Amino acid sequence: MNIVIWLSYDGTRYDGWQKQENTDKTIQGKLEAVLERLSGASVKVHGSGRTDSGVHALGQVANFHLEQEQEAGKVMEYLNRYLPEDIMVWNAQEAPERFHSRLNAVRKTYRYQIEMGPKKDVFQRRYYYGLGQRLDIEKMKAAAVLLTGNHDFKSFCGSRRMKKSTVRTIEEIQFIQPEALRLHISFTGNGFLQQMVRILAGTLMEVGLGKRRPEEMSRILKARNRREAGFTAPSEGLFLEQVEYGDFL
């Protein structure tokens, strides 16, 4: 049977989503260890995306196959009983046998959180990038317009060895201020390249700081060169917020 789960995690102490041989501190690794204990056999967990070291998730989606029939709700209870406290499964259901959390995703939303004040809040410090400077949000919005749509985002890809297509569609970039000195940037699109959201966030921050002009975004896209874009924003400010599957789920 194929089970799909929705989960949240604080990525602070993890080396990313993907299981690795040199560390046991990965989200995928923790899930697979508990599921192997449940099923008595090796279980491969497929995530909707590979979040980097230190990146958080509010709505990561994953699926896995179990040889024996299990009630999805009971599997969720078992996972939550044995997973660390910074990983929580908040929904589970049986999925069609051919469902794949990454291949069937049609839309993802990431959120990048920035603290513009002089010091981060003590209780939120793990979830914000402490920029410590005010940003010109109107200029950032002007730059975001040029980044929205279907483009080749090779300049915003962290992998220089990327051989597959780097064309993606960003449907929307939103700027939300929950407080006067805090800024959330939300990116919604059909898919994102390695570190793409963090590089987009870093580039937009450089616009907001007056280090770049909004109209430079068109030139950066055409260059297809990582060195033309801005800095890679730190991982602690990034959340995978939502993954959507259209009519599939």
C-alpha positions, 0 to 999 in steps of 0.5 A: 500500500502507498501512504502519503503524509504531511509533516512539519519540522524544525530544520535547525539541527538537521543536515537537510531532508535527504538521507546521507551516509555520513550523518544520521541527522536527516529528516528522511533518515529519521522517518525511514528508521521509525517506519523500518521499526514499524514494518520490520523491513526497509522502507524508502520515503520519497519527499516532495523536495529536498530541503537543505540543511537548516531549512524548515517545513510547515507542509512537506509531503512524503509518500512510502510503500508498506508491504502489509496493509496498515491504517494510515491514521495508525501509521501516523500515530506510530510515527509521532510516537517515535519521531523526535519532537522537532518532527511532526506528522499532521495528516496521513492517508492512503494514496493511489499506488502510482502516486509520487510526492515529488513527481506529481506535485504541481505547485509549491510555496516557500516563505523566506522570513527576514528580521529588519530590526537590530536583533532577532526575537529570542524565541524566533531567532531560529526562524528568521534571517537577521538582516538588521537593516530596513528594506525598500519593499516597493523596489523589491516588489518592482524587481519581483514583477520581472522575476514572475512568469516562465523563465530560465532561472539558471542564474538563480541555481546553486548547482553549477553542474545542473544538466537538466532544464533550468526553466521554471514558472514563478506564479507569484511573489508576495511581500507580507509584513506581520510586524513593522520590522519583519518581512516575509517573502512568499514564492509560489511556482511549479518547481524550484532549483537547488537553493533557488528561493534563497538566491532569489531572496538574497537578490531581492534583499540587495535590491531593497538595500539599494545595492541593485536596481529592480530593472537588473533582474531581466539582465540577470535572467538572460545571463544564465550565470550564477555570479550575476545574481545576489547572495544566497540567503541563510537557510534559517529563514526559509520554510517549505510552506505548502505543496499542491497536487491539483486533482491527484489528491 
